[in-house]
Amino acid sequence: MKLEEIGFYTLCDKRAEEISESSPMWRCEMILTDKCNFSCSYCRKMRPECQGRMATAEAIHRTNLWAKDGLKHIRYSGGEPTLHTDLIKIVKNAKSQGIDRIALSTNGSASHDLYLSLVRAGVNDFSISLDACCSTLGDAMSGSTGQYNNVITNIRLLSRLTYVTVGVVITEDNLYEVNETIEFAHNLGVADIRIISAAQFNEILESVTEVSDEILDAHPILKYRVNNMREERNVRGLSENDSHKCYLLNDDSVIGGDYHFPCIIYMREGGDPVGKVNQNMRKDRIEFFETFDTHLDPICQKNCLDVCIDFNNRCESFKTIEV
């Protein structure tokens, strides 16, 4: 399978083949705030040095640092990034830098007007949490009251305007309604559906192997994950034959607070940063990449995502061919 067929637009064979310390930055994620109006039971809280609200000037400056290195895709997240009062200003700056895809990870609870303003400002990718197909379980999963219907309305609205994926985090609480949630999400008109087992749960979901081919064919990321589970492969975790290197360190980055981390999963699982944010971030990441062995790190061993593993394995295969 080519990386393009997986469905993640940030991944492609060309990127894997050409990745190096001098290739363009492909993707970066920035945590704008740790604050959130939801309290999802599976949420991994930010480590202390990543907490707080990133100053608007810092968010813009750091975005521009990446943009100078040819950044193609940026994602703003949190916490809940719509709680950052200058989010529209930050997005407008990213668009002015010529970044192709500007993504937002959100719980979907903000006002319709704010989401419409964000689309006009330049956001062309929304990832919205949807962990249930009914309001009772949805509110219980999010730790909120009365927000579910607003979230559903926003998903429908934004799906008509731009690229929208929903993220379904699976725990013991919603395990037995996963298929219904997938079908519900499909009927909302979303572009794709990202199912992922919570870090605390982290099990193969046998029930999703029964999702209809009609739904799978409409959503490549969902199809990729379901096919993996049909082969008894979980969303998380390295196997013995997977690459020991994380090539994503070369042209990907995550900023939380004043620090940059190997990846978003690593940060959320409490891993140490690569270093502090500065103009030499990429050099620091390359040096880290050269000595870091994913198989010797417990966070990577248990939590590295299937899509990242496949990308790193593809990079390894190209490297072998070159040799």
KOLFINU-464304 format. One line per 2 residues: number of its first residue (from 1); their letters; for each residue x, y, z of N, C-alpha, C. Coordinates in steps of 0.05 Angstrom, whole numbers, plus 32768, in hexadecimal, padded with zeros to 4 digits. Layout:
NUM	A	X:Y:Z:X:Y:Z:X:Y:Z ~ ...
// end
This chain:
1	MK	8011:7FE8:8000:8000:8000:8000:8011:8019:8000 ~ 800B:802C:7FEE:8019:8045:7FEE:800F:8056:8006
3	LE	8020:8067:8010:8018:8078:8027:8000:8089:8020 ~ 7FFE:8092:8007:7FE8:80A2:7FFE:7FCD:8094:8002
5	EI	7FCD:807A:8001:7FB4:806B:8002:7FAA:8069:801F ~ 7FBA:8070:8032:7FB2:806E:804E:7F9D:8083:8054
7	GF	7F9F:809B:8047:7F8B:80B0:804B:7F95:80C8:805A ~ 7FAC:80C7:8067:7FB7:80DE:8075:7FC6:80F0:8060
9	YT	7FBB:8107:805B:7FC6:8117:8045:7FE3:8121:804B ~ 7FEC:811F:8064:8007:8128:806A:801B:8112:8064
11	LC	8012:80FA:805C:8024:80E4:8056:8024:80DC:8039 ~ 803B:80D8:802D:803D:80CF:8012:8058:80C2:800E
13	DK	8059:80B1:7FF9:8073:80A4:7FF4:8089:80B8:7FED ~ 8082:80CD:7FDF:8096:80E1:7FD8:80A3:80ED:7FF1
15	RA	8092:80F3:8005:809D:80FE:801E:80B0:80E9:802B ~ 80A8:80D0:802C:80B8:80BB:8038:80D2:80B8:8029
17	EE	80D2:80BA:800F:80EA:80B5:7FFF:80FD:80CC:8001 ~ 80F3:80E4:8004:8104:80FC:8003:810A:8108:801F
19	IS	8100:80FC:8034:8103:8107:804E:8120:810A:8056 ~ 8127:8121:8061:8142:8127:8069:8142:8140:807A
21	ES	815A:8147:8083:815D:815F:8093:8158:8179:8083 ~ 8158:8176:8069:8154:818E:8058:813A:818E:8048
23	SP	812A:8179:804B:8110:8178:803D:80FD:818C:804A ~ 80E8:8194:803D:80D5:81A7:8049:80C8:819B:8062
25	MW	80C1:81AD:8075:80B1:81A4:808C:8095:819D:8081 ~ 808D:8185:8087:8073:817B:807D:805C:8181:8090
27	RC	8060:817D:80A9:804A:8180:80BC:8054:8188:80D7 ~ 8045:819B:80E3:804B:81A3:80FE:8031:81A7:810E
29	EM	8032:81A2:8128:801B:81A6:8139:8023:81B8:8150 ~ 8011:81CA:8157:8016:81DD:816C:7FFF:81DC:8181
31	IL	8006:81D9:819A:7FF2:81D9:81B0:7FEE:81F6:81B8 ~ 7FD7:8202:81B3:7FD2:821E:81B9:7FCA:8223:81D6
33	TD	7FBC:820F:81E2:7FB4:8212:81FE:7FAE:81F6:8209 ~ 7FB2:81F3:8223:7FAA:81D9:822F:7F8E:81DA:823A
35	KC	7F81:81F1:8239:7F66:81F4:8244:7F52:81E6:8232 ~ 7F3E:81DB:823E:7F29:81CD:822F:7F0F:81CF:823E
37	NF	7EF9:81D1:8230:7EDE:81D2:823D:7ED2:81B6:823F ~ 7EE0:81A2:8236:7ED9:8186:823A:7EEC:8179:824E
39	SC	7EE4:8162:8258:7EF6:8153:826A:7EF3:8135:8263 ~ 7EFD:812F:824B:7EFB:8113:8242:7F0B:8100:8254
41	SY	7F00:80EA:825A:7F0C:80D8:826D:7F27:80CD:8264 ~ 7F2A:80CB:824A:7F43:80BF:823F:7F59:80D4:8239
43	CR	7F53:80ED:823D:7F65:8103:8236:7F7F:8101:8246 ~ 7F95:8104:8239:7FAF:8105:8246:7FB6:8122:824B
45	KM	7FB7:812A:8264:7FBB:8146:826B:7FD8:814F:8263 ~ 7FDB:8169:825F:7FF5:8173:8257:8009:8172:826E
47	RP	8022:816C:8267:8037:816E:827C:803A:818C:8283 ~ 8043:8192:829B:8042:81AD:82A6:804F:81C2:8293
49	EC	8065:81BC:8286:8072:81D0:8276:8064:81D6:825C ~ 804F:81C6:8256:803F:81CB:823E:8025:81D8:8244
51	QG	801F:81DD:825D:8006:81E8:8265:8005:8206:8261 ~ 7FED:8211:825F:7FEA:822E:825C:7FE2:8235:823F
53	RM	7FDE:824E:823B:7FD6:8259:8221:7FEF:8264:8213 ~ 7FF4:825B:81FA:800A:8266:81EB:8004:8282:81E2
55	AT	8016:8294:81E7:8012:82B0:81DE:800F:82B2:81C0 ~ 7FFE:82C3:81B7:7FF8:82C6:819B:8011:82CC:818B
57	AE	8022:82DE:8195:803A:82E5:8187:804D:82CD:8184 ~ 804E:82BC:8199:805E:82A4:8198:8053:8290:8184
59	AI	8039:828C:8183:802D:827A:8170:8032:8282:8154 ~ 8031:829C:814E:8036:82A6:8134:8054:82A3:812D
61	HR	8065:82AA:813F:8082:82A8:813B:808A:828C:8135 ~ 807F:8279:8144:8087:825D:8141:807C:8251:8127
63	TN	8064:8259:8120:8059:8251:8106:806B:825B:80F0 ~ 8074:8274:80F2:8085:827F:80DD:80A0:8272:80DB
65	LW	80AB:8269:80F2:80C4:825B:80F2:80C2:8242:80E1 ~ 80AB:8233:80E4:80A7:821B:80D4:80A3:8222:80B7
67	AK	8093:8238:80B2:808D:8240:8097:80A6:8246:8087 ~ 80BA:8251:8094:80D3:8258:8086:80E1:823F:807C
69	DG	80D9:8228:8087:80E5:820E:807F:80D3:81FF:806D ~ 80C1:820D:805F:80AF:8200:804B:8098:81F1:8056
71	LK	808E:81F8:806E:8079:81E9:807B:8060:81E6:8069 ~ 8057:81CD:8067:8040:81C6:8056:8026:81C5:8066
73	HI	8027:81BA:807E:800E:81B5:808D:8012:81BC:80AA ~ 7FFF:81CA:80B6:8000:81D1:80D2:7FE6:81CA:80E0
75	RY	7FE8:81C1:80F9:7FD1:81BA:8108:7FD2:81C9:8123 ~ 7FBC:81D7:812A:7FBA:81E4:8144:7FA7:81D4:8155
77	SG	7FB0:81CE:816E:7FA1:81BD:8180:7FA4:81C6:819C ~ 7F9A:81B5:81AF:7F9C:81BC:81CB:7F9B:81A3:81DC
79	GE	7F8E:81A5:81F3:7F78:81B5:81FB:7F64:81B9:81E5 ~ 7F55:81CE:81E7:7F41:81D6:81D3:7F4A:81F1:81C7
81	PT	7F55:81F0:81AE:7F61:8208:81A2:7F4D:821F:819D ~ 7F33:8219:819B:7F20:822F:8197:7F1D:8240:81AF
83	LH	7F28:8238:81C6:7F28:8248:81DE:7F3E:825E:81DE ~ 7F50:825C:81CA:7F65:8270:81C7:7F58:8288:81B9
85	TD	7F58:829F:81C6:7F49:82B6:81BC:7F54:82C2:81A2 ~ 7F6D:82BB:819B:7F78:82C6:8183:7F7C:82B0:816D
87	LI	7F6C:829B:816F:7F6F:8285:815C:7F6C:828E:813F ~ 7F59:829F:8139:7F55:82A8:811E:7F6D:82B7:8114
89	KI	7F78:82C8:8124:7F90:82D7:811D:7FA7:82C4:8117 ~ 7FAB:82AF:8127:7FC0:829C:8123:7FBC:828D:8109
91	VK	7FA3:8285:8103:7F9D:8277:80EA:7FA2:8289:80D2 ~ 7F99:82A2:80D3:7F9E:82B4:80BD:7FBB:82B7:80B7
93	NA	7FCC:82B8:80CC:7FE8:82BA:80C8:7FF3:82A1:80B9 ~ 7FEA:8289:80C2:7FF3:8271:80B5:7FEC:8271:8098
95	KS	7FD4:827A:8091:7FCC:827B:8075:7FDE:828F:8066 ~ 7FE5:82A5:8072:7FF6:82B9:8065:8012:82AF:805F
97	QG	801A:8299:806E:8034:828D:806A:8035:8279:8053 ~ 801D:8274:8047:801C:8262:8030:801B:8245:8038
99	ID	8013:823F:8050:8011:8223:8059:7FF8:8217:804C ~ 7FFB:8200:8040:7FE6:81F3:8030:7FCE:81EB:8040
101	RI	7FD3:81DC:8055:7FBD:81D1:8066:7FBF:81DC:8082 ~ 7FAA:81E8:808B:7FA9:81F3:80A6:7F93:81E3:80B5
103	AL	7F9B:81D3:80C8:7F89:81C1:80D6:7F83:81CA:80F2 ~ 7F6C:81C2:80FC:7F64:81C8:8118:7F58:81AF:8124
105	ST	7F64:81A7:813B:7F58:8191:814B:7F46:819E:8160 ~ 7F2D:8196:8160:7F19:81A3:8172:7F05:818F:817C
107	NG	7EF9:8196:8193:7EE3:8184:819C:7EC8:818B:818F ~ 7EC8:81A0:817F:7EB0:81A6:816F:7E9B:81B6:817E
109	SA	7EA1:81C1:8196:7E8D:81CD:81A6:7E8B:81EC:81A3 ~ 7E9D:81F8:8194:7E9D:8215:8191:7E84:821D:8180
111	SH	7E80:8237:817E:7E69:8241:8170:7E6C:823D:8152 ~ 7E55:823A:8144:7E55:8237:8127:7E64:824F:811A
113	DL	7E5F:8267:8125:7E6B:827F:8119:7E89:827E:811B ~ 7E94:8274:8131:7EB1:8273:8134:7EBD:825F:811F
115	YL	7EB0:8248:811C:7EBB:8234:8109:7EB9:823F:80EC ~ 7EA4:824E:80E6:7EA1:825A:80CB:7EB7:826F:80C7
117	SL	7EBD:827E:80DC:7ED2:8292:80DB:7EED:8285:80D7 ~ 7EF1:826E:80E3:7F0B:8260:80E0:7F0E:8255:80C4
119	VR	7EF8:824C:80B8:7EFA:8243:809C:7F01:825B:808A ~ 7EF5:8272:808F:7EFB:8289:807F:7F18:8292:8083
121	AG	7F22:828E:809B:7F3D:8297:80A2:7F52:8285:8095 ~ 7F4A:826B:808F:7F5E:825A:8082:7F5E:823D:808B
123	VN	7F4F:8235:80A0:7F4F:8219:80A9:7F41:8209:8093 ~ 7F4E:81F4:808A:7F43:81E3:8075:7F44:81C5:807D
125	DF	7F46:81C1:8097:7F47:81A5:80A2:7F3E:81A6:80BF ~ 7F28:8199:80C5:7F1F:8198:80E1:7F1F:817B:80EA
127	SI	7F2B:8175:8101:7F29:815B:810E:7F19:815F:8127 ~ 7F01:8152:8128:7EEE:8157:813D:7EE9:813D:814C
129	SL	7EE8:813E:8166:7EE3:8127:8176:7EC6:811E:8175 ~ 7EC2:8104:8171:7EA7:80F8:8170:7EA9:80DC:817B
131	DA	7EA4:80D9:8195:7EA9:80BF:81A2:7E90:80AF:81A7 ~ 7E79:80B9:819D:7E60:80AA:81A1:7E4B:80B2:818D
133	CC	7E37:80A2:818A:7E22:80A7:8177:7E08:80B1:8184 ~ 7E09:80B6:819E:7DF2:80C1:81AB:7DFB:80D5:81C0
135	ST	7DE9:80E7:81C8:7DF0:80FD:81D9:7DF7:80F3:81F6 ~ 7DE9:80DF:81FF:7DEE:80D6:821B:7E0B:80CC:821E
137	LG	7E13:80BA:820D:7E2F:80B0:820E:7E43:80C5:8206 ~ 7E3B:80D6:81F2:7E4D:80EB:81E9:7E54:80FE:81FF
139	DA	7E3F:8107:820E:7E44:8119:8224:7E55:810C:823A ~ 7E4F:80F2:823F:7E5E:80E4:8253:7E7C:80E1:824C
141	MS	7E81:80DB:8232:7E9D:80D8:8229:7EAC:80F2:822A ~ 7E9E:8108:8225:7EAC:8122:8224:7EAC:8130:823F
143	GS	7E9D:8126:8252:7E9C:8133:826C:7E8E:814E:826B ~ 7E7C:8151:8257:7E6E:816A:8254:7E50:8165:8254
145	TG	7E40:817A:8255:7E23:8177:8255:7E17:8189:8240 ~ 7E07:817D:822E:7DF8:818C:821B:7E07:8196:8203
147	QY	7E20:818C:81FE:7E30:8196:81E8:7E2E:8184:81CF ~ 7E25:816C:81D3:7E26:8158:81BE:7E18:8161:81A4
149	NN	7DFF:816B:81A7:7DF1:8173:818F:7DFE:818A:8180 ~ 7E0B:819C:818F:7E1A:81B2:8183:7E31:81A7:8173
151	VI	7E3F:8194:817E:7E56:8187:8170:7E4D:817A:8156 ~ 7E36:816C:8157:7E2C:815F:813F:7E25:8173:812A
153	TN	7E18:8189:8132:7E10:819E:811F:7E29:81AA:8112 ~ 7E3E:81AE:8121:7E57:81B9:8116:7E65:81A6:8103
155	IR	7E64:818C:8109:7E70:8178:80F7:7E61:8179:80DC ~ 7E47:8179:80DD:7E37:817A:80C4:7E3D:8193:80B5
157	LL	7E3E:81AA:80C2:7E43:81C4:80B6:7E5E:81C4:80A8 ~ 7E73:81BD:80B7:7E8E:81BF:80AD:7E93:81AB:8097
159	SR	7E87:8194:8099:7E8A:817F:8084:7E81:8188:8069 ~ 7E6E:819B:8068:7E65:81A5:804F:7E77:81BA:8044
161	LT	7E8A:81C4:8055:7E9B:81DB:804C:7EB8:81D3:8047 ~ 7EC2:81BF:8055:7EDF:81B9:8053:7EE4:819C:805C
163	YV	7EFD:8195:805E:7F06:817A:8066:7F02:8177:8084 ~ 7EF2:8163:808B:7EEC:815D:80A8:7EF1:813F:80AD
165	TV	7F00:8139:80C2:7F01:811E:80CC:7EF7:811E:80E8 ~ 7EEC:8108:80F1:7EE5:8105:810D:7EF7:80F1:811A
167	GV	7EFF:80F6:8133:7F0F:80E4:8142:7EFF:80D5:8156 ~ 7EFE:80BB:8154:7EEF:80AA:8167:7F03:809C:8179
169	VI	7F06:80A5:8192:7F18:8099:81A5:7F08:8083:81B3 ~ 7F13:806B:81B3:7F04:8054:81BD:7F0E:804B:81D8
171	TE	7EFC:8049:81EB:7F01:803F:8205:7EED:8029:820C ~ 7EEF:801E:8224:7EDB:800A:822C:7EBF:8015:822E
173	DN	7EBD:8030:8230:7EA3:803D:8233:7E93:803D:8219 ~ 7EA1:8040:8203:7E92:8043:81E9:7E98:802C:81D6
175	LY	7EA7:8018:81DF:7EB0:8002:81CE:7E99:7FF5:81BF ~ 7E83:7FF0:81CD:7E6E:7FE1:81C0:7E5B:7FF1:81AE
177	EV	7E61:800B:81AB:7E52:801C:8199:7E63:8028:8183 ~ 7E7B:801D:8180:7E8E:8028:816C:7E83:8027:8150
179	NE	7E78:8010:8148:7E6D:800D:812D:7E56:8020:8128 ~ 7E45:8024:813B:7E2F:8037:8138:7E3A:8054:8136
181	TI	7E4F:805A:8145:7E5B:8075:8144:7E68:8079:8128 ~ 7E75:8065:811E:7E81:8067:8103:7E6B:806C:80EE
183	EF	7E56:805D:80EF:7E40:8061:80DC:7E33:807C:80DF ~ 7E30:8085:80F7:7E25:80A0:80FC:7E37:80B6:80F1
185	AH	7E51:80B3:80F5:7E64:80C6:80EB:7E64:80C7:80CC ~ 7E62:80AF:80C1:7E60:80AD:80A3:7E48:80BD:8099
187	NL	7E32:80BA:80A6:7E1A:80C8:809D:7E1A:80E6:80A2 ~ 7E2D:80EF:80B2:7E30:810C:80B6:7E3F:8119:809E
189	GV	7E4A:8109:808D:7E58:8114:8075:7E75:811A:8078 ~ 7E82:810F:808D:7E9E:8115:8092:7EB0:8108:807C
191	AD	7EC8:8113:8078:7EDA:8109:8065:7EE7:80EF:806E ~ 7EEC:80ED:8088:7EF9:80D4:8092:7EF3:80D1:80B0
193	IR	7EF9:80B9:80B9:7EF3:80B1:80D5:7F0C:80A4:80E0 ~ 7F17:80B0:80F6:7F30:80A6:8102:7F29:8097:811C
195	II	7F29:807D:811C:7F25:806E:8134:7F40:8069:8141 ~ 7F41:806C:815B:7F5A:8067:8169:7F53:805E:8186
197	SA	7F60:8048:818E:7F5C:803F:81AA:7F6B:8052:81BD ~ 7F5E:8059:81D3:7F6B:806A:81E7:7F84:805C:81F1
199	AQ	7F97:806D:81F9:7FB0:8062:8203:7FAB:804F:821B ~ 7F97:8056:822C:7F91:8045:8243:7F84:802B:823C
201	FN	7F79:802A:8224:7F69:8012:821B:7F7A:8001:8208 ~ 7F81:800D:81F1:7F95:8002:81DF:7F91:7FE5:81D8
203	EI	7F7A:7FDF:81CD:7F74:7FC3:81C5:7F6A:7FC2:81A8 ~ 7F6D:7FAC:819B:7F62:7FA8:8181:7F44:7FA7:8183
205	LE	7F36:7FB5:8171:7F19:7FB7:8172:7F0C:7FA4:815E ~ 7F06:7F8C:8166:7EFC:7F78:8153:7EE2:7F80:8147
207	SV	7ED2:7F8F:8155:7EB7:7F96:814A:7EB9:7FA7:8131 ~ 7ECD:7FB8:812E:7ECE:7FCA:8117:7ED5:7FBB:80FE
209	TE	7EDE:7FA3:8100:7EE3:7F93:80E7:7EC9:7F8D:80D8 ~ 7EB3:7F93:80E5:7E99:7F8D:80D8:7E8D:7FA6:80CA
211	VS	7E9B:7FBC:80CB:7E91:7FD4:80BD:7E8E:7FCF:809F ~ 7E79:7FD9:8093:7E72:7FD3:8077:7E87:7FDE:8064
213	DE	7E8B:7FD0:804E:7E9D:7FD9:8039:7E95:7FF4:802E ~ 7E7C:7FF9:802D:7E72:8013:8023:7E7D:802A:8033
215	IL	7E7C:8027:804D:7E87:803C:805F:7EA5:803D:805D ~ 7EB2:8026:805D:7ED0:8026:805C:7EDA:8032:8042
217	DA	7ECD:802D:802C:7ED6:8038:8012:7ED3:8056:8011 ~ 7EC2:8061:8022:7EBE:807E:8022:7ED2:808D:8033
219	HP	7EE1:807E:8044:7EF3:808A:8058:7F0E:807B:8059 ~ 7F22:8084:804A:7F3B:8075:8048:7F4A:8071:8063
221	IL	7F49:8084:8075:7F57:8081:808F:7F49:806B:809F ~ 7F2F:806C:809F:7F1F:8058:80AD:7F25:803C:80A1
223	KY	7F25:803A:8087:7F2A:8021:8079:7F46:8016:8080 ~ 7F59:8028:8081:7F75:8020:8088:7F75:8014:80A4
225	RV	7F68:8021:80B7:7F69:8018:80D3:7F59:7FFE:80D6 ~ 7F42:7FFC:80CA:7F32:7FE4:80CC:7F41:7FCC:80BF
227	NN	7F4D:7FD0:80A8:7F5D:7FBB:809C:7F74:7FB2:80AE ~ 7F80:7FC5:80BB:7F96:7FBE:80CE:7F8B:7FAC:80E4
229	MR	7F73:7FB3:80EF:7F68:7FA3:8104:7F5F:7F88:80FA ~ 7F56:7F86:80E1:7F50:7F6C:80D6:7F68:7F5A:80D5
231	EE	7F7F:7F66:80D4:7F98:7F57:80D5:7FA4:7F55:80F1 ~ 7F93:7F5C:8105:7F9A:7F5B:8121:7FB1:7F6E:8128
233	RN	7FB1:7F85:811B:7FC5:7F9A:8121:7FB6:7FB1:812F ~ 7FC1:7FB9:8145:7FB4:7FCF:8154:7FBD:7FEA:8149
235	VR	7FAF:7FFF:8151:7FB6:801A:8149:7FD0:8022:8155 ~ 7FD6:8019:816D:7FEE:8021:817C:8002:800A:817F
237	GL	801B:8011:817F:8030:7FFE:8187:8042:7FF3:8171 ~ 805C:7FF2:8177:8070:7FE8:8164:8071:7FC9:8165
239	SE	8077:7FBE:814E:807D:7FA1:814D:809B:7F9E:8149 ~ 80A4:7F85:814C:80C1:7F7F:814B:80CE:7F88:8131
241	ND	80C0:7F86:811B:80CC:7F8B:8100:80C9:7FA8:80F7 ~ 80BD:7FB9:8108:80BA:7FD5:8100:80D4:7FE5:8103
243	SH	80D6:7FFA:80F4:80EE:800B:80F5:80F5:8015:8111 ~ 810E:8016:8117:8117:8021:8130:811A:803F:8130
245	KC	8116:804B:8118:811A:8068:8115:8100:8077:8111 ~ 80FE:808F:811C:80E6:80A0:8117:80EE:80B6:8103
247	YL	80EA:80B0:80EA:80F1:80C3:80D5:80E1:80DC:80D6 ~ 80CA:80DB:80E3:80B9:80F3:80E5:80C7:810A:80F4
249	LN	80DB:8103:8104:80EA:8118:8111:80F8:812B:80FE ~ 80FC:8122:80E5:810A:8133:80D2:80FA:814A:80C7
251	DD	80E0:8146:80C3:80D0:815B:80B6:80B4:815E:80C2 ~ 80B2:8157:80DC:8098:815A:80EB:80A0:8165:8106
253	SV	808D:8172:8114:8093:817D:812E:807A:8182:813E ~ 807C:8183:8158:8067:8189:816A:8071:819D:817F
255	IG	8062:81B2:8183:806A:81C5:8198:8055:81C6:81AE ~ 805E:81C3:81C6:804D:81C7:81DE:805C:81D9:81F1
257	GD	8050:81F0:81F8:805E:8203:8209:8077:820D:81FA ~ 808D:820D:8208:80A6:8217:81FB:80B8:8200:81F1
259	YH	80AC:81E8:81EE:80BB:81D1:81E7:80B1:81C3:81CE ~ 80C2:81B5:81C0:80B9:81A5:81A9:80BF:8187:81AF
261	FP	80AC:8176:81A7:80AC:815A:81AE:80AE:8149:8195 ~ 80B6:812F:8199:80B8:811D:8182:809E:811B:8172
263	CI	8087:8119:8180:806D:8118:8172:8057:811E:8187 ~ 803F:8121:817D:8029:8128:818F:8023:8112:81A3
265	IY	8024:80F9:819A:8020:80E3:81AD:8035:80E3:81C3 ~ 804D:80E7:81BB:8063:80E7:81CE:805F:80FC:81E4
267	MR	8056:8114:81DB:8052:8129:81ED:803B:8123:8200 ~ 8024:8118:81F5:800D:8113:8205:8011:80FC:8218
269	EG	8024:80EA:8212:802A:80D4:8224:803F:80DC:8239 ~ 8047:80F5:823A:8059:80FF:824F:8076:80FC:8249
271	GD	807D:80F7:822F:8099:80F5:8227:80A8:810F:8228 ~ 80C2:810D:822B:80D3:8125:822D:80D5:8133:8211
273	PV	80D8:814D:8211:80DB:815C:81F8:80F6:8157:81EB ~ 80F8:815D:81D2:8111:815D:81C4:8122:8174:81CD
275	GK	8115:818B:81D1:8123:81A3:81DA:8111:81BB:81DB ~ 811C:81D2:81DF:810C:81EB:81E0:8108:81F6:81C4
277	VN	80F2:8205:81C0:80EC:8211:81A6:8101:8227:81A0 ~ 810E:8224:8189:8120:8239:8180:8125:8236:8163
279	QN	8136:8246:8157:813B:8245:813B:814B:822C:8132 ~ 8156:821E:8146:8165:8206:8140:8156:81EC:8145
281	MR	813B:81EF:8147:812A:81D7:814D:8130:81C0:813A ~ 8132:81C6:8121:8134:81B0:810E:814F:81A2:8111
283	KD	8164:81B1:8116:817E:81A5:811B:817D:8193:8134 ~ 816F:819D:8149:816C:818D:8161:815D:8173:815C
285	RI	8149:8175:814B:8139:815D:8145:8149:8149:8134 ~ 8159:8152:8122:816A:8140:8112:817E:8132:8124
287	EF	818A:8140:8137:819D:8134:8149:818F:811F:815B ~ 8176:8125:8164:8167:8113:8174:8160:80FA:8163
289	FE	8158:80FE:814A:8151:80E8:8138:8168:80D4:8135 ~ 8180:80DF:8133:8197:80CE:812D:819E:80BA:8144
291	TF	8196:80C1:815C:819D:80B0:8173:8185:80A2:817F ~ 816D:80AA:8178:8155:809F:8185:814C:8085:8179
293	DT	8148:8071:818A:813E:8056:8182:8122:8052:818D ~ 810E:8052:817C:80F3:8050:8185:80ED:8036:8194
295	HL	80FC:8021:818E:80F7:8007:819B:8101:8007:81B8 ~ 8111:801A:81BF:811C:801C:81DA:810C:802F:81EB
297	DP	80F8:803C:81DF:80E8:8050:81EE:80CC:8044:81F4 ~ 80C4:8043:820D:80AB:8036:8214:8092:8044:8209
299	IC	8094:805F:8205:807D:806D:81F9:807A:8065:81DC ~ 808F:8065:81CD:808E:805D:81B1:8086:8040:81AF
301	QK	8091:802F:81BF:808B:8012:81BE:806D:800D:81C0 ~ 8060:801B:81D2:8044:8015:81D8:8031:8027:81C8
303	NC	8039:803F:81C1:8026:8052:81B7:802A:805D:819B ~ 8040:8056:818E:8044:8060:8173:802D:8057:8161
305	LD	8022:806A:8151:800A:8064:8141:8011:8055:8128 ~ 7FFE:8045:811F:8002:8034:8107:800B:8045:80EF
307	VC	7FFF:805C:80EB:8006:806C:80D4:8022:8077:80D5 ~ 802C:807E:80ED:8047:8087:80F1:805B:8070:80ED
309	ID	8053:8059:80F6:8064:8041:80F3:8067:803A:80D5 ~ 8051:803B:80C7:8052:8035:80AA:8063:8049:809B
311	FN	8061:8063:80A3:8071:8077:8096:808E:8072:809B ~ 8095:806D:80B4:80B2:8068:80BB:80BC:804F:80AD
313	NR	80AC:803B:80AB:80B4:8023:809D:80B9:8029:807F ~ 80A8:803A:8073:80AB:8041:8057:80C5:8051:8053
315	CE	80CA:8064:8066:80E4:8073:8064:80FB:8060:8066 ~ 80FA:804C:8077:810F:8038:807A:8113:8028:8060
317	SF	80FD:8022:8053:80FF:8012:803A:810D:8022:8024 ~ 8106:803C:8022:8114:804D:800F:8131:8050:8015
319	KT	8137:8052:802F:8154:8055:8037:8163:803B:802F ~ 8156:8024:8032:8163:800B:802B:8168:8009:800D
321	IE	8155:8013:7FFE:8158:8012:7FE0:816F:8024:7FD8 ~ 8172:803C:7FE5:8187:804E:7FDE:81A2:8042:7FE3
323	V	81A4:8033:7FF9:81BE:8026:8000:81C5:8010:7FEC
// end
